[in-house]
Every structure is written in C-alpha cells, then in structure tokens.
C-alpha cells in the first residue's frame, strides 16, 4: 500500500518552468551566449550546479559556477515575486489534500535551491501538507543520479517499496527508477521534449489520480 508520495516541484506542483526559461534567456543574453533549445531541454530536472557547469564548459566562460547560480537565482526570485499569473498545476492541490487527508506522507524532492522551494511553498500554502523538503543543492550530483530520491525516501515513515514518485522530466524519472521507486510521470504542458517512457505510469491531468486510485500500487 502506498504510504508516501514524493513530488518533484517545478513542472509538477507549480508551473515555474516558463519563469526559469525567461530568466535564463535574460542571463544568456547578458553572458553573450546562445544556448540551443535542444541543450536547454536536457537541463530539466538538473540542479543549477550541474546546469551551469555544463554551460561554463560548453561556452568556456570565465565566470565561477557559483556566481552564475547566484545571478540566476536573483533574477528568478524577482520574476517569481512579480509574476501574478503563476499557478499550481491544475488539480494538484486537490490531489495533495486528498492524499494528506487519507494519511499519506508527502515529501518534495526538487533540484531547485531550498530558498526557491520555500518561496513556492509559502506562496501557495503547501507547508502544512508536507513533512519534508529535499533540495538538489545538497547533493554533489543531481538527477538523473538517484541520491535525492533515496534521501527523500529515507524520511518516509514506510519502506521504500511503499513510496511513489511523481515526476515530469527525463532526468527525474530516470533518477526515481534508479532509486527503485515506482514513478508516475505527469505529462503537463511544460514536459515538452521530455522522454517519459521509463515511467511506470503516465497521467496528463492530476484529476486522474486520487488516494483510491494509487493506494494499492506495488501491492
């Protein structure tokens, strides 16, 4: 029986991917580089540390990775605060409440920095429902490395075979499966260019999920 659900954040809980994209383009322009869309799509699910190391290597930038991350996060937080039409993914709040009210433990495992996770959770009132937040900034390698999901599962009150992950990115799905966790892929509008074929199950709307529908997964 499923007792813990581990959510990714960007592109699963909230539609922040367009904000990340817009501020990344601004930063790339300032750096006088042009990152191809094919390369940008491979970043989804990666930590900023990994993303900016790739960018630094590809474009032979003199900047320190940490400085690039600080600059990106400053742009993101400003854009996040000023973007009024930023919303949770459709029906995801209903799913969260349904799971919570049925005693399912909820954990978020995001490649974003903890400052950004906290911003999102504060804005959308998610803190009461989740027992733990795990940030990719705390790991030397990000998704598709399974470390973040293994850490999240270690906080579960139940064994790992009673956990499931909800992800949208190729890197995240690969990480969840490498961790040995059942993975549901959310095929939302921001999952463009993401290969979800390794997921155990794919949904296009969170209204297709509920406690009753997922409780016996892995049983």
N, C-alpha and C positions, 0 to 999 in steps of 0.2 A: 504493500500500500504506500502511496506517495505521501510523505510527511514533510518534505522540504522542497520548495521551489526556489531555484537560483535564477534571478533575472539579470540579463545584460541591461544596460541603461540606454545608451544612445541608439536610436532606431528601434528600440523595443518598448521602453517605458515612455520615452519622450522623443519628439521629432526634432532633435538637435542637429542632425546631420547637415541640413542646409545652412545652419549658422556656422558650423565648423568649416563648411566649404567656402562660404562667403569671406570669412575672416582669413582663411588660408590663402585665397586668391589675392586679398589685400597684402598679406605678408609676402607672398611670392613676388608681387609687383615691386614691393619695396626692396626686395633682395635682387631684383632684376633677373629672375629665373622664370622659366615656363615649365611647369610640371604637367606632363601629358595626363589626360583623363584615365588612360589605362593604368598608369602608375598610381594615380591618386586612389583609384578603387581598391588597390591592393592594401592601402593603409587602413581600411575599415576594420576595427577590432584591435588594431595595434596600439601600443602605448605611444605617447608623444616622444618618449626617449628613443624608441625604435624608429619611428617615422622620421624624426629629424636627423638621426644618424644616417639613414638611407639618403635623405636629401643632401646632407653635408657631403657624403661620399660621392653621390652622383654628380653634383654640381661644383664639387671642390671648393666649398665655402670655407672662408677663414673663421667664421663665427663659431663660438663654442655651442655645442648642442644645448646646454642648459640655458644659455642666453636666448636661443631661438625659441625654446619652450616658454620661457618667461614672457617673451614678447607676444607669442601666440595666445597664451592664456589671458594676458591683459586685454587683447583685442576681443577674445571670446567673451569674457565676463562683461565687458562694456556692451557688446552686441546683445548678450543674453538679457541684461537688465533693461535694454531699450526696445527689445522686440516684444510687442504686446500680443502678437498673434501666434505665440508659441504655446502649443498644447500637448497634453498627454496623448498617446496613441489612442485611437477610438476603441472604446470598451475595455481598455486595460485597467482602469480604476475599478470598474465593476468586477473584473476578474480578481483583482487584488483583494477587494473587500470580501468576495465570496470565499476565496481561499483562507483568508485570515479568520473569518467567522466560523469556518469549519476546522480550525485548529492547525492549519498548515503553517509551518515556519517559513518565512520569506527572507531571503538574503539577496543583496545586489552585488554583482561582481562585474565591475566596469573597468575598462582600460583608462578611463579618464582619471585625472588627479582628484584627490579627495575634496579639494576646495570646490571643484565643479560639481561633483556628486552632491555635496552638501547644498550648493546653490539650487540645484534641481529639486532636491527633496524638500527644502524649505519652501520654495515657491509653490510646489504642488501638494504640500501637506502629506508627504509619503512617510515621514519618520515614524508615526505610530504603528505602522504595519510591518516594518522590517526590523529584525533583531540585529542584523549585522550589515556593514558596508565594507566591501573589499575593493581596493584601488590598485590598478595596474602599476602605479608609480612605485609600489613597494616591492616589485619583483625585477630581477636583472633581465629577464626575458618576458615578453608579453605574448598574448595569444598569437599564433596557434600553440604555444607552449601551454601545457595543462596546469601549470602551477597555480594560477589564480583560482581555477575551479576546484582544485584539490584543497586549497586553503579555505575557500568558501564552504566546501563540504565538511571540512574539519570543525566548523562551527555548528553544523547540523546536530540536532538532538537525536537524529536517527542515522543508521548506517548509510553508506554512500549508495547502496542499491535501492534506497527509498527516497533518493533525491532525483529531481529532474532539472534540466537547464532549459531556459527559453532564450534563444539567440537569433540574430538575423544575419550575421556576417560569416563568410567562408572561414576566416581565421577563428572566430568564436566557436563555430560548430566543430571545427577540427580539434580545438582545444578541449571542448566538452567530451567528445568521443575518445580522445586520448586519455582523458581522466577516467574513462569508464562509466560515464554518466549518460543516461537516456536524454536525448536532446530533441526539443521541439523547435523547429525553425519558424520564425514569423516572417512571412513574405509581405512586408509592408511596402509602401511606395518608395522608401529610402533604401530598399535592398537591391536596387538596380546594380547589375554587374556582379552580384554575389552568388557563388555556387553553393546551393543548399542541399545538394544531392546526398551528402553524408548524414543528414539529419534523419532521425528515426520517424519523424512525423513533420508535416508542413501545414501551417494554417495561414490563411490570408486575412483573417479577422479574429480578434480576441473574443468575440461573441460566440465563436465556435468552440471555445474552451470553458470549462467550469470544473468545480471540485468533483462533481458526479462523473464527468467525462474522463478525468485524468486519475482519479483516486486509485484505480486498480492497475495502472501501468506498472509493468515489471512484476506483477503478482503471478 
